[in-house]
Amino acid sequence: MKWEVTILMAVAASVISCSNNHDEVNVPVTDQAIAFTATVPKARSEVTTTATINNFKVWAFANGEHYMGENGVDVEKIGDKWSSDPVIYWPVDDSLNFFSISPTIKTATQNNPENPNIPDFINTGKTDLLYAVNMNESRTSTNVRNNQLVVNFRHALSQVNLKCARKRDDIKVVIHGLSLDGIKSIGSFNYPKETTEANISSDETRGTWSDLKYTESIPVYNDNAPVTLNSAQPEAVPNNTGYIFALPQPLEEAVKTADGYTGSCVKLLCEIYDESSSTKIWPAKSDTNYDESTGAGYIVFPLRTAVTSSWDTGRRYIYTLKIDVPEDGSGKIDFDITVDDYQNYDDAPDIL
């Protein structure tokens, strides 16, 4: 079986200017008011982009102290304009350090100006978490254009794509469910201490995840309408988007135990038939991993390999699961892996 992993590093797009005006009811807006514009790395549809980002929360610090309070300021895009509530103003002499996240997370606060972070972020696989840093900014900085502070966001999570395909042309595969097991789902994100410019100059500007915990199963597909792979549809993405967002993390080796598998793995619940006769050829009730409720069996694909031992911040991984009848009934399939590197999302082939 062939296992394909494509890695993409998120690289920021060029600045897309918003309106030069900043509207607030009954508030005089001068050159001292801080207005914002935001950019996001280019990506495929459904992932947050410069065109689709609608809000973010920002904290600012001056001389190691909160400038806008521990709860920060909400910034929202209304039409083509970004509006902060409340309006904030540039200090006359001091510079500011800004730390931003999107979407707004109500539980996020910045209690430590020396080490801003996003504590105990709970990942469900559905949120494209973005972060941005602006260090030592004033209204005369190069990052202030048309009286707007350019906030350049980056993707804080890993995007994990899953596609299913038949390994042989003479089988029909009916997919009942798909999940990622042995995956950490809660962690704290530590902001980098450098401005997130359009180009990533070093790994230090990516930020880091720490205190990873709660190993859980993350469902990718679990529907009452099974997905069928056959001659008419030899491959498919078994959910609406084809991907989830995962915490960057080391991947643990999948190990078979008496009760199943431990470690980081994909669990695919499926049935396999001879396509020409529609005769079921796997699983039998006596096979390991047989599921009584569906008549299907679990096939396990390890996520950690000799090529891919971890998921990294802001990178995209594509797993193509080549499905065949397990030789020993255990659900384990041998596989080969290829890895391709890309500089940004635009360079990647459109395979989904």
N, C-alpha and C positions, 0 to 999 in steps of 0.2 A: 504494500500500500504506500502511496506517495503522500507525504505530508509537506505542505508548502507554507512557508511563513514569509510574509513580506513586511519589512520594517520601514516605516516612514517617519522622518523627523519633522515636526511641525515648525515651519518657518514663517515669520510674520509677513503679512501683505503690506503693500505700500499704503501710505496714509490716504484715507478718503475723507476729505474735508466736509464738515458740517457747516451749518449757518454760522456767520460771524456774530449773530445776535444771541443774547441770553435773556430770555423773558422771565420776569418775576413780577407778580402783582404788587404794586405800591413799594417796590424796592428799587432805589436808584442804582443802576449798574454803571460802574466806572471801570477804568483800567485796573483798579485794585481788586475787582471781583474775579474769582477763579471760575472759569468756564472749562468744560471738558469736551474732548472728542476721543473716541475709542476705535482702535483697530484690532482685528483678530486674525490669526493665521488663516490662509486659504485652506479650504477643506471640501470634501464632498457634501452632497445634500444631507440635511438633517443635523449635521454637526454645526455648532454655533459659528457664525462668521461675522464679519464686519457689518454685513447687511441685516443680519438677524438678531444681533445682540440688542436687548431692550433695556437692561438695567444693570447696575452694579453698585456695590458698596465700597466706599473708600475711607481709609483712616489716614490722618496726617499727623506728623510729629515735628515739633520745633524744639531744638536743644534738648532732645531726649524726653520731652513731655508731650502729652496729648494736645493737639491743636484744635481738634474738633470733637473731643470727648471720646470715651471708651466705646460708645456705640457707633461712632463714625457717622457718615453722611450718605444718604441714599441719592443716587444719580439715575435719572430715568430719561429715556429718549421719547420725546413727544413730537411726532412728525419727523423732521430732520434735525431737531434741536435737542441737545442734552441739557437737562435742568436739574440743579442740585437743590435739595431741601434740607437745611436752610442754605441760602447763598453764603458762600465763604469768601474771604478776602485775603489777598497776599499780604504778608507782613512787610513793613517798610524796609527793614534791613536783613532780617533772617531768611534763610532758605528752609524749605520743607521737604520731608521725606513722605512719599505717598505709598500706601499699600492697598491694593484693590482686589476684589473678588467678584465673580459673576457666575451664576445668578446670586442674588442676595440670600444669604443664609442667616436666618433670624437668630440662631444661637451663637453666631460668631461674634466675639468681642476681642479686642486687642488690649490685654492687661499688661503686657510687657513691651514697652517701647524699644528695649534693647534686642528683643528677639520676637518680632511679630510672627504669628503663625495662625493656622486655621485648626483649632483643636478638635479632635474626635469627630472628624467628618464621617458621616454614615453613608456609604456608597450602596445604592440600589441597582447600579448598572445603567441607569437611565439619564443621569445628569452629566452634562459636559461641563465640568468645573474649570473655570478660567481664573488666572491670576495675573497681576501686573505690578511692577515696582517702578517708581520714579524717585530717584535719589537726588538730593541737593538741588531742588528746583526753586526758581524764583521767576517773576514775570519777565525777566530778561533772558531766561534760559533758551537754548536752541530747541528744546522740546515744547516751548510755548509758541504756537503759530496762530496768527489771526486772533490773538488774545485767548487761545484755547490750549490747555495742557493736553498734549497727546499722550494717551494712556494705551500702551501697546500690550495687549493681552496674549498670554500663551496658554496652551492646554495643560492642565495639571495632572490629568489622568492618562492612562493607556487606553487606546481603542482596540478592542479585540473583535475581529471579524470571524465568523464561522460559516462555511459553505459546505454542503454535503453533495457527494457525487457517487455514482456507481463505479466500482472498480472493473466490473465485467458487464458486457452488453446483454447477457442472457438472463439477468436477474431483475426482479422488481423489488424495490425497497420501500416499505411503508414506515414512515417516521412518526412516532407518537410523542416524543419528548427529547429535549436536549438541555443539558445543564453543565455549568462549570462547578467542579467540586474541589474542596481543599483550598479555597481562595480567601484571603484576608479581606474583610469588608469594612473595617473601621481603621482610620489612621489620622495622624496629625501632619499637616503640611507646613513646612518651614520655608518662609519666603527667602529668596536670594537677597543679598545685600547690595546688588548692582541693578541699575536700570535695565528693564527688559526692552532693549532696543529691537529694531526690526530684524537684525541679524543676531543669531546666537553665537556669541564669541567664545564661550567656554561652558563646560558642564556646571561650573559654579553658578551660572546665571539661570539654571533650570529650577532651583529650589530642590528640597528633599522631603521625603516622607519618613516618618518615624512612628514608633509606638503602634505598629500594626497588630491587630488582634481580631478575634472572632472569625475563625475559619468556618465558612458556611458554603452551602450550595446556592449558586446564583442561577435561577432559571433563565434560559435563553428562549426556549420554546416549550410550551405546555398547553396544548389546545385540544378541543374535542374534534377538530377536523384534521386528521393526520395528513402529512405531506407525502406524496408518492413520487418516487423516482422510477422512471421507466423509459421506453424508447422515445416517447413524446416529450418527456422532461427528464433528461439524464442527470441534471444537477439542479440544485435549488438552495435558496437561503431560507432556512426554516423559521423565520419570524419576519416582522414587517420591515425592519431596518437592516438586518444582517449583522448587527454588531451590538456590543454592550460597552460601557465604559468601566474600566477596572482600576483598582488602586495599583500603582507601580509597586512591584514586589518581587522578591526572589521566588522562583517556582520550586516547589518541593518534588523530589522524585516520586513517581507513582509506584507503589509497591503492593503486590497482591498479598492479601491476608486471608485467613479462614472465613472472614465475614465479607470479603469483597476487596476493595482497594483503599489505600491511604495515599495522601499526597495530592498534588495538583493535577487534575485530569478533566477531560471531557467525558460525560456519560451520555451516550446516545441510546435511546429506547426505540427499538425498531423490530420489524418482521421482514424476512427475506423470502421471496417466492421465485420459482421458475417462471419467467415471463410468458413463455409460449403456452404453458399448460395451466398457469396460475396455481400450481401445486406448492404448498408451503414447504420450504426446505430448512428453515431455521427461525426460531428455536424450537426444540422439543421441550416438553414439560420437564424432562430429566436434565436439561442443560443448566449449567451454572448461570445465574443472573436472570432466570426466567421470571417474568412478571405475570402473576395469575390474572390480574384485573384486565389486562390488555391482550394477553397471549403473545406479547413481545418479549424481547430479551435486551439486556444492556450490553453494549459494546463500549469498551473503555479506551480512550486515546490519551496517553500521557501528554501533558503540556510542557514539561521540562524535557529538553533533549540536549544532545551534545552541542547543538548550534544555538539554542535558545534556552538560557538558564534563568532569565528574569524578564519582566516587563518594565520598561523604562518610561520616565515621564515624557509626555508629549509625542510618543511614538505609536505607530499603528501596526497591528499584527494581523495577518490573514492566515487562517487555518483552513485548508481544504481537506475534508475528511473523506477518504476513498474507502467505500464500504464494500465488504465482501463477507462471505460466510466464515466465521472463525473456525480455524482448523481443529481446535481442541474443545470447542464449546464453551471456553472460558470467557469469551468476549474480547480477548486481547488480540490485536492485529499488528503484525510487523509493518514497519514503514520506513521510508527514506525521506530526507528533508532537504529542501533548497531554501536559501535565504537571499533576498535581493534588497539592496539598500537604495533609498531614494532621498533626495535632498528636500523635497517638499511634496505636498499632495498633488500638485499639478503634473508632476513627472510620472505619477503612477498610472499603469494601465487600468482601464475601466473594466474590471473583471466581475463586478458584482451585479 
